[in-house]
């Protein structure tokens, strides 16, 4: 049985080892190094962050700084800690 508090939680978590569960029932994987798209997140101050995989791992690009992650769990923890929410998929 699904509880209401689980639906309202909106935390980003990892499903399996390759998918991100984005909280509202959305599940996505990160685009690979040869794709032109990126997953976009927005923080509570209106800043956007694009996330995708490149040849060295998972890459997060905001307008002000860049950050690399070794796996999806580390990325999900960082996004939750900094209060980022899923927006959609866009070009890099």
PyMOL Python script that loads the backbone (N, CA, C, O; Angstrom):
from pymol import cmd

cmd.read_pdbstr("""\
ATOM      1  N   UNK A   1       0.834  -1.175   0.000  1.00  0.00           N
ATOM      2  CA  UNK A   1       0.000   0.000   0.000  1.00  0.00           C
ATOM      3  C   UNK A   1       0.883   1.244   0.000  1.00  0.00           C
ATOM      4  O   UNK A   1       1.847   1.328   0.762  1.00  0.00           O
ATOM      5  N   UNK A   2       0.559   2.192  -0.840  1.00  0.00           N
ATOM      6  CA  UNK A   2       1.306   3.444  -0.934  1.00  0.00           C
ATOM      7  C   UNK A   2       0.726   4.431   0.073  1.00  0.00           C
ATOM      8  O   UNK A   2      -0.487   4.633   0.138  1.00  0.00           O
ATOM      9  N   UNK A   3       1.602   5.036   0.849  1.00  0.00           N
ATOM     10  CA  UNK A   3       1.162   5.994   1.857  1.00  0.00           C
ATOM     11  C   UNK A   3       1.268   7.400   1.289  1.00  0.00           C
ATOM     12  O   UNK A   3       2.094   7.668   0.417  1.00  0.00           O
ATOM     13  N   UNK A   4       0.428   8.294   1.788  1.00  0.00           N
ATOM     14  CA  UNK A   4       0.393   9.665   1.316  1.00  0.00           C
ATOM     15  C   UNK A   4       1.708  10.384   1.558  1.00  0.00           C
ATOM     16  O   UNK A   4       2.149  11.161   0.711  1.00  0.00           O
ATOM     17  N   UNK A   5       2.343  10.140   2.700  1.00  0.00           N
ATOM     18  CA  UNK A   5       3.602  10.829   3.001  1.00  0.00           C
ATOM     19  C   UNK A   5       4.699  10.436   2.011  1.00  0.00           C
ATOM     20  O   UNK A   5       5.598  11.233   1.744  1.00  0.00           O
ATOM     21  N   UNK A   6       4.641   9.221   1.465  1.00  0.00           N
ATOM     22  CA  UNK A   6       5.612   8.803   0.459  1.00  0.00           C
ATOM     23  C   UNK A   6       5.410   9.537  -0.858  1.00  0.00           C
ATOM     24  O   UNK A   6       6.381   9.817  -1.562  1.00  0.00           O
ATOM     25  N   UNK A   7       4.166   9.855  -1.203  1.00  0.00           N
ATOM     26  CA  UNK A   7       3.887  10.581  -2.435  1.00  0.00           C
ATOM     27  C   UNK A   7       4.262  12.056  -2.330  1.00  0.00           C
ATOM     28  O   UNK A   7       4.666  12.662  -3.323  1.00  0.00           O
ATOM     29  N   UNK A   8       4.134  12.631  -1.157  1.00  0.00           N
ATOM     30  CA  UNK A   8       4.434  14.046  -0.968  1.00  0.00           C
ATOM     31  C   UNK A   8       5.897  14.317  -0.699  1.00  0.00           C
ATOM     32  O   UNK A   8       6.309  15.476  -0.650  1.00  0.00           O
ATOM     33  N   UNK A   9       6.679  13.289  -0.527  1.00  0.00           N
ATOM     34  CA  UNK A   9       8.066  13.432  -0.097  1.00  0.00           C
ATOM     35  C   UNK A   9       8.942  14.131  -1.127  1.00  0.00           C
ATOM     36  O   UNK A   9       9.745  14.986  -0.755  1.00  0.00           O
ATOM     37  N   UNK A  10       8.819  13.804  -2.383  1.00  0.00           N
ATOM     38  CA  UNK A  10       9.574  14.395  -3.490  1.00  0.00           C
ATOM     39  C   UNK A  10      11.082  14.367  -3.303  1.00  0.00           C
ATOM     40  O   UNK A  10      11.766  15.307  -3.707  1.00  0.00           O
ATOM     41  N   UNK A  11      11.603  13.338  -2.715  1.00  0.00           N
ATOM     42  CA  UNK A  11      13.053  13.166  -2.617  1.00  0.00           C
ATOM     43  C   UNK A  11      13.528  12.416  -3.856  1.00  0.00           C
ATOM     44  O   UNK A  11      12.824  11.566  -4.400  1.00  0.00           O
ATOM     45  N   UNK A  12      14.718  12.747  -4.279  1.00  0.00           N
ATOM     46  CA  UNK A  12      15.324  12.070  -5.418  1.00  0.00           C
ATOM     47  C   UNK A  12      16.079  10.871  -4.884  1.00  0.00           C
ATOM     48  O   UNK A  12      16.869  10.995  -3.948  1.00  0.00           O
ATOM     49  N   UNK A  13      15.839   9.698  -5.479  1.00  0.00           N
ATOM     50  CA  UNK A  13      16.523   8.486  -5.041  1.00  0.00           C
ATOM     51  C   UNK A  13      16.959   7.674  -6.259  1.00  0.00           C
ATOM     52  O   UNK A  13      16.604   7.998  -7.392  1.00  0.00           O
ATOM     53  N   UNK A  14      17.725   6.625  -6.012  1.00  0.00           N
ATOM     54  CA  UNK A  14      18.257   5.779  -7.081  1.00  0.00           C
ATOM     55  C   UNK A  14      17.430   4.501  -7.147  1.00  0.00           C
ATOM     56  O   UNK A  14      17.205   3.849  -6.128  1.00  0.00           O
ATOM     57  N   UNK A  15      16.979   4.143  -8.347  1.00  0.00           N
ATOM     58  CA  UNK A  15      16.280   2.877  -8.598  1.00  0.00           C
ATOM     59  C   UNK A  15      17.213   1.973  -9.369  1.00  0.00           C
ATOM     60  O   UNK A  15      17.663   2.327 -10.459  1.00  0.00           O
ATOM     61  N   UNK A  16      17.506   0.814  -8.818  1.00  0.00           N
ATOM     62  CA  UNK A  16      18.482  -0.062  -9.454  1.00  0.00           C
ATOM     63  C   UNK A  16      19.842   0.583  -9.351  1.00  0.00           C
ATOM     64  O   UNK A  16      20.200   1.099  -8.292  1.00  0.00           O
ATOM     65  N   UNK A  17      20.595   0.567 -10.407  1.00  0.00           N
ATOM     66  CA  UNK A  17      21.881   1.264 -10.382  1.00  0.00           C
ATOM     67  C   UNK A  17      21.985   2.260 -11.531  1.00  0.00           C
ATOM     68  O   UNK A  17      23.038   2.863 -11.740  1.00  0.00           O
ATOM     69  N   UNK A  18      20.895   2.433 -12.275  1.00  0.00           N
ATOM     70  CA  UNK A  18      21.001   3.266 -13.460  1.00  0.00           C
ATOM     71  C   UNK A  18      19.875   4.270 -13.642  1.00  0.00           C
ATOM     72  O   UNK A  18      19.909   5.056 -14.589  1.00  0.00           O
ATOM     73  N   UNK A  19      18.881   4.268 -12.768  1.00  0.00           N
ATOM     74  CA  UNK A  19      17.737   5.167 -12.914  1.00  0.00           C
ATOM     75  C   UNK A  19      17.583   6.060 -11.693  1.00  0.00           C
ATOM     76  O   UNK A  19      17.892   5.653 -10.574  1.00  0.00           O
ATOM     77  N   UNK A  20      17.100   7.289 -11.914  1.00  0.00           N
ATOM     78  CA  UNK A  20      16.775   8.211 -10.835  1.00  0.00           C
ATOM     79  C   UNK A  20      15.264   8.246 -10.661  1.00  0.00           C
ATOM     80  O   UNK A  20      14.532   8.497 -11.618  1.00  0.00           O
ATOM     81  N   UNK A  21      14.795   7.995  -9.441  1.00  0.00           N
ATOM     82  CA  UNK A  21      13.394   8.161  -9.092  1.00  0.00           C
ATOM     83  C   UNK A  21      13.247   9.596  -8.603  1.00  0.00           C
ATOM     84  O   UNK A  21      13.836   9.969  -7.589  1.00  0.00           O
ATOM     85  N   UNK A  22      12.472  10.396  -9.311  1.00  0.00           N
ATOM     86  CA  UNK A  22      12.446  11.838  -9.081  1.00  0.00           C
ATOM     87  C   UNK A  22      11.375  12.290  -8.110  1.00  0.00           C
ATOM     88  O   UNK A  22      11.139  13.491  -7.980  1.00  0.00           O
ATOM     89  N   UNK A  23      10.727  11.376  -7.431  1.00  0.00           N
ATOM     90  CA  UNK A  23       9.820  11.743  -6.360  1.00  0.00           C
ATOM     91  C   UNK A  23       8.357  11.799  -6.745  1.00  0.00           C
ATOM     92  O   UNK A  23       7.529  11.269  -6.004  1.00  0.00           O
ATOM     93  N   UNK A  24       8.004  12.385  -7.815  1.00  0.00           N
ATOM     94  CA  UNK A  24       6.605  12.515  -8.199  1.00  0.00           C
ATOM     95  C   UNK A  24       6.119  11.375  -9.065  1.00  0.00           C
ATOM     96  O   UNK A  24       5.112  11.519  -9.758  1.00  0.00           O
ATOM     97  N   UNK A  25       6.803  10.249  -9.044  1.00  0.00           N
ATOM     98  CA  UNK A  25       6.450   9.129  -9.888  1.00  0.00           C
ATOM     99  C   UNK A  25       7.237   9.085 -11.179  1.00  0.00           C
ATOM    100  O   UNK A  25       7.103   8.134 -11.949  1.00  0.00           O
ATOM    101  N   UNK A  26       8.055  10.092 -11.434  1.00  0.00           N
ATOM    102  CA  UNK A  26       8.888  10.126 -12.639  1.00  0.00           C
ATOM    103  C   UNK A  26      10.170   9.355 -12.418  1.00  0.00           C
ATOM    104  O   UNK A  26      10.779   9.429 -11.350  1.00  0.00           O
ATOM    105  N   UNK A  27      10.572   8.618 -13.431  1.00  0.00           N
ATOM    106  CA  UNK A  27      11.833   7.875 -13.403  1.00  0.00           C
ATOM    107  C   UNK A  27      12.581   8.214 -14.688  1.00  0.00           C
ATOM    108  O   UNK A  27      11.996   8.215 -15.771  1.00  0.00           O
ATOM    109  N   UNK A  28      13.876   8.501 -14.565  1.00  0.00           N
ATOM    110  CA  UNK A  28      14.677   8.835 -15.734  1.00  0.00           C
ATOM    111  C   UNK A  28      16.076   8.273 -15.584  1.00  0.00           C
ATOM    112  O   UNK A  28      16.521   7.965 -14.478  1.00  0.00           O
ATOM    113  N   UNK A  29      16.755   8.145 -16.695  1.00  0.00           N
ATOM    114  CA  UNK A  29      18.173   7.798 -16.680  1.00  0.00           C
ATOM    115  C   UNK A  29      18.927   9.003 -17.235  1.00  0.00           C
ATOM    116  O   UNK A  29      18.346   9.850 -17.913  1.00  0.00           O
ATOM    117  N   UNK A  30      20.208   9.070 -16.945  1.00  0.00           N
ATOM    118  CA  UNK A  30      21.007  10.190 -17.432  1.00  0.00           C
ATOM    119  C   UNK A  30      21.436   9.948 -18.868  1.00  0.00           C
ATOM    120  O   UNK A  30      21.808   8.829 -19.220  1.00  0.00           O
ATOM    121  N   UNK A  31      21.390  10.984 -19.708  1.00  0.00           N
ATOM    122  CA  UNK A  31      21.848  10.841 -21.090  1.00  0.00           C
ATOM    123  C   UNK A  31      23.338  10.532 -21.144  1.00  0.00           C
ATOM    124  O   UNK A  31      24.109  11.006 -20.310  1.00  0.00           O
ATOM    125  N   UNK A  32      23.733   9.743 -22.119  1.00  0.00           N
ATOM    126  CA  UNK A  32      25.116   9.339 -22.275  1.00  0.00           C
ATOM    127  C   UNK A  32      25.989  10.413 -22.899  1.00  0.00           C
ATOM    128  O   UNK A  32      25.511  11.500 -23.223  1.00  0.00           O
ATOM    129  N   UNK A  33      27.270  10.107 -23.067  1.00  0.00           N
ATOM    130  CA  UNK A  33      28.206  11.108 -23.581  1.00  0.00           C
ATOM    131  C   UNK A  33      27.969  11.494 -25.039  1.00  0.00           C
ATOM    132  O   UNK A  33      28.418  12.558 -25.466  1.00  0.00           O
ATOM    133  N   UNK A  34      27.283  10.670 -25.804  1.00  0.00           N
ATOM    134  CA  UNK A  34      27.086  10.969 -27.222  1.00  0.00           C
ATOM    135  C   UNK A  34      25.689  11.507 -27.525  1.00  0.00           C
ATOM    136  O   UNK A  34      25.331  11.668 -28.692  1.00  0.00           O
ATOM    137  N   UNK A  35      24.897  11.785 -26.492  1.00  0.00           N
ATOM    138  CA  UNK A  35      23.565  12.356 -26.675  1.00  0.00           C
ATOM    139  C   UNK A  35      23.619  13.856 -26.412  1.00  0.00           C
ATOM    140  O   UNK A  35      24.453  14.322 -25.635  1.00  0.00           O
ATOM    141  N   UNK A  36      22.743  14.605 -27.049  1.00  0.00           N
ATOM    142  CA  UNK A  36      22.753  16.062 -26.909  1.00  0.00           C
ATOM    143  C   UNK A  36      21.866  16.563 -25.788  1.00  0.00           C
ATOM    144  O   UNK A  36      21.823  17.769 -25.547  1.00  0.00           O
ATOM    145  N   UNK A  37      21.157  15.690 -25.093  1.00  0.00           N
ATOM    146  CA  UNK A  37      20.231  16.133 -24.068  1.00  0.00           C
ATOM    147  C   UNK A  37      20.836  16.027 -22.666  1.00  0.00           C
ATOM    148  O   UNK A  37      21.826  15.327 -22.452  1.00  0.00           O
ATOM    149  N   UNK A  38      20.220  16.735 -21.721  1.00  0.00           N
ATOM    150  CA  UNK A  38      20.643  16.724 -20.327  1.00  0.00           C
ATOM    151  C   UNK A  38      19.402  16.804 -19.447  1.00  0.00           C
ATOM    152  O   UNK A  38      18.387  17.367 -19.855  1.00  0.00           O
ATOM    153  N   UNK A  39      19.476  16.246 -18.247  1.00  0.00           N
ATOM    154  CA  UNK A  39      18.392  16.334 -17.276  1.00  0.00           C
ATOM    155  C   UNK A  39      18.571  17.645 -16.518  1.00  0.00           C
ATOM    156  O   UNK A  39      19.663  17.942 -16.035  1.00  0.00           O
ATOM    157  N   UNK A  40      17.492  18.433 -16.414  1.00  0.00           N
ATOM    158  CA  UNK A  40      17.569  19.763 -15.799  1.00  0.00           C
ATOM    159  C   UNK A  40      16.879  19.746 -14.441  1.00  0.00           C
ATOM    160  O   UNK A  40      15.767  19.239 -14.297  1.00  0.00           O
ATOM    161  N   UNK A  41      17.566  20.313 -13.444  1.00  0.00           N
ATOM    162  CA  UNK A  41      17.036  20.470 -12.094  1.00  0.00           C
ATOM    163  C   UNK A  41      17.058  21.949 -11.745  1.00  0.00           C
ATOM    164  O   UNK A  41      17.868  22.702 -12.287  1.00  0.00           O
ATOM    165  N   UNK A  42      16.170  22.378 -10.836  1.00  0.00           N
ATOM    166  CA  UNK A  42      16.125  23.772 -10.384  1.00  0.00           C
ATOM    167  C   UNK A  42      16.130  23.797  -8.861  1.00  0.00           C
ATOM    168  O   UNK A  42      15.438  23.008  -8.218  1.00  0.00           O
ATOM    169  N   UNK A  43      16.914  24.709  -8.289  1.00  0.00           N
ATOM    170  CA  UNK A  43      16.931  24.833  -6.834  1.00  0.00           C
ATOM    171  C   UNK A  43      15.877  25.845  -6.385  1.00  0.00           C
ATOM    172  O   UNK A  43      15.185  26.435  -7.214  1.00  0.00           O
ATOM    173  N   UNK A  44      15.760  26.041  -5.083  1.00  0.00           N
ATOM    174  CA  UNK A  44      14.702  26.911  -4.567  1.00  0.00           C
ATOM    175  C   UNK A  44      14.994  28.394  -4.797  1.00  0.00           C
ATOM    176  O   UNK A  44      14.131  29.230  -4.526  1.00  0.00           O
ATOM    177  N   UNK A  45      16.172  28.740  -5.285  1.00  0.00           N
ATOM    178  CA  UNK A  45      16.509  30.132  -5.587  1.00  0.00           C
ATOM    179  C   UNK A  45      16.391  30.441  -7.080  1.00  0.00           C
ATOM    180  O   UNK A  45      16.694  31.556  -7.503  1.00  0.00           O
ATOM    181  N   UNK A  46      15.958  29.474  -7.875  1.00  0.00           N
ATOM    182  CA  UNK A  46      15.758  29.702  -9.300  1.00  0.00           C
ATOM    183  C   UNK A  46      16.947  29.352 -10.179  1.00  0.00           C
ATOM    184  O   UNK A  46      16.891  29.575 -11.389  1.00  0.00           O
ATOM    185  N   UNK A  47      18.016  28.813  -9.618  1.00  0.00           N
ATOM    186  CA  UNK A  47      19.172  28.418 -10.416  1.00  0.00           C
ATOM    187  C   UNK A  47      18.964  27.056 -11.059  1.00  0.00           C
ATOM    188  O   UNK A  47      18.416  26.147 -10.435  1.00  0.00           O
ATOM    189  N   UNK A  48      19.396  26.916 -12.293  1.00  0.00           N
ATOM    190  CA  UNK A  48      19.251  25.656 -13.011  1.00  0.00           C
ATOM    191  C   UNK A  48      20.555  24.878 -13.011  1.00  0.00           C
ATOM    192  O   UNK A  48      21.640  25.455 -12.949  1.00  0.00           O
ATOM    193  N   UNK A  49      20.430  23.562 -13.079  1.00  0.00           N
ATOM    194  CA  UNK A  49      21.591  22.682 -13.188  1.00  0.00           C
ATOM    195  C   UNK A  49      21.287  21.614 -14.225  1.00  0.00           C
ATOM    196  O   UNK A  49      20.222  20.998 -14.191  1.00  0.00           O
ATOM    197  N   UNK A  50      22.215  21.392 -15.146  1.00  0.00           N
ATOM    198  CA  UNK A  50      22.098  20.340 -16.153  1.00  0.00           C
ATOM    199  C   UNK A  50      22.980  19.177 -15.744  1.00  0.00           C
ATOM    200  O   UNK A  50      24.132  19.372 -15.354  1.00  0.00           O
ATOM    201  N   UNK A  51      22.445  17.972 -15.830  1.00  0.00           N
ATOM    202  CA  UNK A  51      23.184  16.779 -15.426  1.00  0.00           C
ATOM    203  C   UNK A  51      23.202  15.803 -16.596  1.00  0.00           C
ATOM    204  O   UNK A  51      22.170  15.530 -17.209  1.00  0.00           O
ATOM    205  N   UNK A  52      24.387  15.284 -16.896  1.00  0.00           N
ATOM    206  CA  UNK A  52      24.532  14.273 -17.938  1.00  0.00           C
ATOM    207  C   UNK A  52      25.809  13.486 -17.691  1.00  0.00           C
ATOM    208  O   UNK A  52      26.621  13.851 -16.841  1.00  0.00           O
ATOM    209  N   UNK A  53      25.979  12.408 -18.437  1.00  0.00           N
ATOM    210  CA  UNK A  53      27.197  11.604 -18.346  1.00  0.00           C
ATOM    211  C   UNK A  53      28.152  12.039 -19.447  1.00  0.00           C
ATOM    212  O   UNK A  53      27.752  12.232 -20.595  1.00  0.00           O
ATOM    213  N   UNK A  54      29.422  12.191 -19.080  1.00  0.00           N
ATOM    214  CA  UNK A  54      30.442  12.395 -20.092  1.00  0.00           C
ATOM    215  C   UNK A  54      31.438  11.243 -19.992  1.00  0.00           C
ATOM    216  O   UNK A  54      31.169  10.256 -19.308  1.00  0.00           O
ATOM    217  N   UNK A  55      32.570  11.354 -20.656  1.00  0.00           N
ATOM    218  CA  UNK A  55      33.518  10.238 -20.688  1.00  0.00           C
ATOM    219  C   UNK A  55      34.162   9.961 -19.334  1.00  0.00           C
ATOM    220  O   UNK A  55      34.698   8.873 -19.126  1.00  0.00           O
ATOM    221  N   UNK A  56      34.122  10.917 -18.409  1.00  0.00           N
ATOM    222  CA  UNK A  56      34.759  10.749 -17.099  1.00  0.00           C
ATOM    223  C   UNK A  56      33.779  10.418 -15.983  1.00  0.00           C
ATOM    224  O   UNK A  56      34.215  10.167 -14.859  1.00  0.00           O
ATOM    225  N   UNK A  57      32.500  10.406 -16.235  1.00  0.00           N
ATOM    226  CA  UNK A  57      31.512  10.103 -15.203  1.00  0.00           C
ATOM    227  C   UNK A  57      30.304  11.011 -15.294  1.00  0.00           C
ATOM    228  O   UNK A  57      29.967  11.493 -16.375  1.00  0.00           O
ATOM    229  N   UNK A  58      29.646  11.250 -14.162  1.00  0.00           N
ATOM    230  CA  UNK A  58      28.456  12.083 -14.102  1.00  0.00           C
ATOM    231  C   UNK A  58      28.890  13.529 -13.896  1.00  0.00           C
ATOM    232  O   UNK A  58      29.712  13.819 -13.027  1.00  0.00           O
ATOM    233  N   UNK A  59      28.336  14.431 -14.697  1.00  0.00           N
ATOM    234  CA  UNK A  59      28.761  15.825 -14.715  1.00  0.00           C
ATOM    235  C   UNK A  59      27.555  16.729 -14.459  1.00  0.00           C
ATOM    236  O   UNK A  59      26.534  16.611 -15.136  1.00  0.00           O
ATOM    237  N   UNK A  60      27.672  17.631 -13.484  1.00  0.00           N
ATOM    238  CA  UNK A  60      26.635  18.603 -13.169  1.00  0.00           C
ATOM    239  C   UNK A  60      27.162  19.979 -13.533  1.00  0.00           C
ATOM    240  O   UNK A  60      28.253  20.363 -13.111  1.00  0.00           O
ATOM    241  N   UNK A  61      26.387  20.722 -14.318  1.00  0.00           N
ATOM    242  CA  UNK A  61      26.808  22.040 -14.781  1.00  0.00           C
ATOM    243  C   UNK A  61      25.756  23.070 -14.391  1.00  0.00           C
ATOM    244  O   UNK A  61      24.631  23.032 -14.888  1.00  0.00           O
ATOM    245  N   UNK A  62      26.122  23.991 -13.502  1.00  0.00           N
ATOM    246  CA  UNK A  62      25.282  25.147 -13.220  1.00  0.00           C
ATOM    247  C   UNK A  62      25.938  26.324 -13.929  1.00  0.00           C
ATOM    248  O   UNK A  62      27.003  26.161 -14.525  1.00  0.00           O
ATOM    249  N   UNK A  63      25.352  27.457 -13.881  1.00  0.00           N
ATOM    250  CA  UNK A  63      25.967  28.618 -14.511  1.00  0.00           C
ATOM    251  C   UNK A  63      27.206  29.096 -13.773  1.00  0.00           C
ATOM    252  O   UNK A  63      28.083  29.722 -14.367  1.00  0.00           O
ATOM    253  N   UNK A  64      27.281  28.802 -12.469  1.00  0.00           N
ATOM    254  CA  UNK A  64      28.368  29.334 -11.656  1.00  0.00           C
ATOM    255  C   UNK A  64      29.488  28.338 -11.402  1.00  0.00           C
ATOM    256  O   UNK A  64      30.641  28.741 -11.249  1.00  0.00           O
ATOM    257  N   UNK A  65      29.180  27.058 -11.354  1.00  0.00           N
ATOM    258  CA  UNK A  65      30.210  26.064 -11.057  1.00  0.00           C
ATOM    259  C   UNK A  65      29.860  24.718 -11.676  1.00  0.00           C
ATOM    260  O   UNK A  65      28.729  24.488 -12.104  1.00  0.00           O
ATOM    261  N   UNK A  66      30.847  23.838 -11.714  1.00  0.00           N
ATOM    262  CA  UNK A  66      30.687  22.479 -12.229  1.00  0.00           C
ATOM    263  C   UNK A  66      31.039  21.508 -11.118  1.00  0.00           C
ATOM    264  O   UNK A  66      31.807  21.836 -10.214  1.00  0.00           O
ATOM    265  N   UNK A  67      30.473  20.310 -11.188  1.00  0.00           N
ATOM    266  CA  UNK A  67      30.768  19.294 -10.184  1.00  0.00           C
ATOM    267  C   UNK A  67      30.678  17.924 -10.835  1.00  0.00           C
ATOM    268  O   UNK A  67      29.839  17.694 -11.706  1.00  0.00           O
ATOM    269  N   UNK A  68      31.538  17.027 -10.411  1.00  0.00           N
ATOM    270  CA  UNK A  68      31.535  15.650 -10.908  1.00  0.00           C
ATOM    271  C   UNK A  68      31.143  14.695  -9.784  1.00  0.00           C
ATOM    272  O   UNK A  68      31.434  14.937  -8.613  1.00  0.00           O
ATOM    273  N   UNK A  69      30.477  13.610 -10.164  1.00  0.00           N
ATOM    274  CA  UNK A  69      30.056  12.582  -9.222  1.00  0.00           C
ATOM    275  C   UNK A  69      30.488  11.229  -9.748  1.00  0.00           C
ATOM    276  O   UNK A  69      30.537  11.013 -10.959  1.00  0.00           O
ATOM    277  N   UNK A  70      30.803  10.314  -8.838  1.00  0.00           N
ATOM    278  CA  UNK A  70      31.249   8.994  -9.276  1.00  0.00           C
ATOM    279  C   UNK A  70      30.086   8.025  -9.504  1.00  0.00           C
ATOM    280  O   UNK A  70      30.216   7.081 -10.283  1.00  0.00           O
ATOM    281  N   UNK A  71      28.940   8.250  -8.825  1.00  0.00           N
ATOM    282  CA  UNK A  71      27.787   7.369  -9.034  1.00  0.00           C
ATOM    283  C   UNK A  71      26.478   8.133  -8.793  1.00  0.00           C
ATOM    284  O   UNK A  71      26.491   9.272  -8.328  1.00  0.00           O
ATOM    285  N   UNK A  72      25.360   7.494  -9.114  1.00  0.00           N
ATOM    286  CA  UNK A  72      24.055   8.145  -9.011  1.00  0.00           C
ATOM    287  C   UNK A  72      23.641   8.404  -7.573  1.00  0.00           C
ATOM    288  O   UNK A  72      22.957   9.390  -7.295  1.00  0.00           O
ATOM    289  N   UNK A  73      24.044   7.538  -6.660  1.00  0.00           N
ATOM    290  CA  UNK A  73      23.674   7.739  -5.259  1.00  0.00           C
ATOM    291  C   UNK A  73      24.299   9.022  -4.713  1.00  0.00           C
ATOM    292  O   UNK A  73      23.640   9.774  -3.995  1.00  0.00           O
ATOM    293  N   UNK A  74      25.537   9.269  -5.042  1.00  0.00           N
ATOM    294  CA  UNK A  74      26.208  10.495  -4.609  1.00  0.00           C
ATOM    295  C   UNK A  74      25.514  11.722  -5.223  1.00  0.00           C
ATOM    296  O   UNK A  74      25.342  12.737  -4.548  1.00  0.00           O
ATOM    297  N   UNK A  75      25.120  11.632  -6.490  1.00  0.00           N
ATOM    298  CA  UNK A  75      24.394  12.720  -7.143  1.00  0.00           C
ATOM    299  C   UNK A  75      23.048  12.968  -6.462  1.00  0.00           C
ATOM    300  O   UNK A  75      22.705  14.117  -6.184  1.00  0.00           O
ATOM    301  N   UNK A  76      22.280  11.910  -6.189  1.00  0.00           N
ATOM    302  CA  UNK A  76      20.967  12.051  -5.557  1.00  0.00           C
ATOM    303  C   UNK A  76      21.089  12.678  -4.171  1.00  0.00           C
ATOM    304  O   UNK A  76      20.286  13.540  -3.814  1.00  0.00           O
ATOM    305  N   UNK A  77      22.071  12.262  -3.393  1.00  0.00           N
ATOM    306  CA  UNK A  77      22.273  12.850  -2.064  1.00  0.00           C
ATOM    307  C   UNK A  77      22.600  14.336  -2.167  1.00  0.00           C
ATOM    308  O   UNK A  77      22.090  15.132  -1.379  1.00  0.00           O
ATOM    309  N   UNK A  78      23.441  14.721  -3.125  1.00  0.00           N
ATOM    310  CA  UNK A  78      23.818  16.122  -3.293  1.00  0.00           C
ATOM    311  C   UNK A  78      22.619  16.958  -3.732  1.00  0.00           C
ATOM    312  O   UNK A  78      22.420  18.065  -3.231  1.00  0.00           O
ATOM    313  N   UNK A  79      21.815  16.435  -4.668  1.00  0.00           N
ATOM    314  CA  UNK A  79      20.639  17.172  -5.144  1.00  0.00           C
ATOM    315  C   UNK A  79      19.622  17.379  -4.022  1.00  0.00           C
ATOM    316  O   UNK A  79      19.035  18.455  -3.912  1.00  0.00           O
ATOM    317  N   UNK A  80      19.409  16.352  -3.185  1.00  0.00           N
ATOM    318  CA  UNK A  80      18.475  16.483  -2.064  1.00  0.00           C
ATOM    319  C   UNK A  80      19.002  17.469  -1.028  1.00  0.00           C
ATOM    320  O   UNK A  80      18.240  18.279  -0.500  1.00  0.00           O
ATOM    321  N   UNK A  81      20.288  17.408  -0.736  1.00  0.00           N
ATOM    322  CA  UNK A  81      20.887  18.298   0.266  1.00  0.00           C
ATOM    323  C   UNK A  81      20.782  19.761  -0.154  1.00  0.00           C
ATOM    324  O   UNK A  81      20.556  20.632   0.686  1.00  0.00           O
ATOM    325  N   UNK A  82      20.941  20.033  -1.439  1.00  0.00           N
ATOM    326  CA  UNK A  82      20.887  21.400  -1.944  1.00  0.00           C
ATOM    327  C   UNK A  82      19.498  21.787  -2.470  1.00  0.00           C
ATOM    328  O   UNK A  82      19.341  22.824  -3.116  1.00  0.00           O
ATOM    329  N   UNK A  83      18.508  20.961  -2.196  1.00  0.00           N
ATOM    330  CA  UNK A  83      17.090  21.242  -2.499  1.00  0.00           C
ATOM    331  C   UNK A  83      16.812  21.489  -3.976  1.00  0.00           C
ATOM    332  O   UNK A  83      16.102  22.430  -4.330  1.00  0.00           O
ATOM    333  N   UNK A  84      17.368  20.651  -4.828  1.00  0.00           N
ATOM    334  CA  UNK A  84      17.078  20.724  -6.259  1.00  0.00           C
ATOM    335  C   UNK A  84      15.855  19.863  -6.566  1.00  0.00           C
ATOM    336  O   UNK A  84      15.660  18.810  -5.957  1.00  0.00           O
ATOM    337  N   UNK A  85      15.036  20.314  -7.510  1.00  0.00           N
ATOM    338  CA  UNK A  85      13.862  19.584  -7.961  1.00  0.00           C
ATOM    339  C   UNK A  85      13.924  19.400  -9.475  1.00  0.00           C
ATOM    340  O   UNK A  85      14.491  20.224 -10.191  1.00  0.00           O
ATOM    341  N   UNK A  86      13.342  18.327  -9.937  1.00  0.00           N
ATOM    342  CA  UNK A  86      13.352  17.965 -11.360  1.00  0.00           C
ATOM    343  C   UNK A  86      12.498  18.940 -12.166  1.00  0.00           C
ATOM    344  O   UNK A  86      11.377  19.268 -11.778  1.00  0.00           O
ATOM    345  N   UNK A  87      13.047  19.402 -13.302  1.00  0.00           N
ATOM    346  CA  UNK A  87      12.317  20.278 -14.221  1.00  0.00           C
ATOM    347  C   UNK A  87      11.960  19.528 -15.493  1.00  0.00           C
ATOM    348  O   UNK A  87      10.799  19.522 -15.902  1.00  0.00           O
ATOM    349  N   UNK A  88      12.949  18.891 -16.127  1.00  0.00           N
ATOM    350  CA  UNK A  88      12.679  18.178 -17.370  1.00  0.00           C
ATOM    351  C   UNK A  88      13.980  17.838 -18.089  1.00  0.00           C
ATOM    352  O   UNK A  88      15.057  17.833 -17.493  1.00  0.00           O
ATOM    353  N   UNK A  89      13.856  17.556 -19.373  1.00  0.00           N
ATOM    354  CA  UNK A  89      15.014  17.212 -20.205  1.00  0.00           C
ATOM    355  C   UNK A  89      15.151  18.288 -21.271  1.00  0.00           C
ATOM    356  O   UNK A  89      14.164  18.681 -21.893  1.00  0.00           O
ATOM    357  N   UNK A  90      16.372  18.762 -21.482  1.00  0.00           N
ATOM    358  CA  UNK A  90      16.627  19.856 -22.423  1.00  0.00           C
ATOM    359  C   UNK A  90      17.958  19.593 -23.129  1.00  0.00           C
ATOM    360  O   UNK A  90      18.700  18.685 -22.755  1.00  0.00           O
ATOM    361  N   UNK A  91      18.250  20.394 -24.149  1.00  0.00           N
ATOM    362  CA  UNK A  91      19.558  20.311 -24.816  1.00  0.00           C
ATOM    363  C   UNK A  91      20.635  20.848 -23.894  1.00  0.00           C
ATOM    364  O   UNK A  91      20.372  21.651 -22.998  1.00  0.00           O
ATOM    365  N   UNK A  92      21.864  20.382 -24.136  1.00  0.00           N
ATOM    366  CA  UNK A  92      22.990  20.837 -23.310  1.00  0.00           C
ATOM    367  C   UNK A  92      23.302  22.273 -23.544  1.00  0.00           C
ATOM    368  O   UNK A  92      24.222  22.813 -22.929  1.00  0.00           O
TER     369      UNK A  92
END
""", "prot")
cmd.dss("prot")
cmd.show_as("cartoon", "prot")
cmd.util.cbc("prot")
cmd.orient("prot")
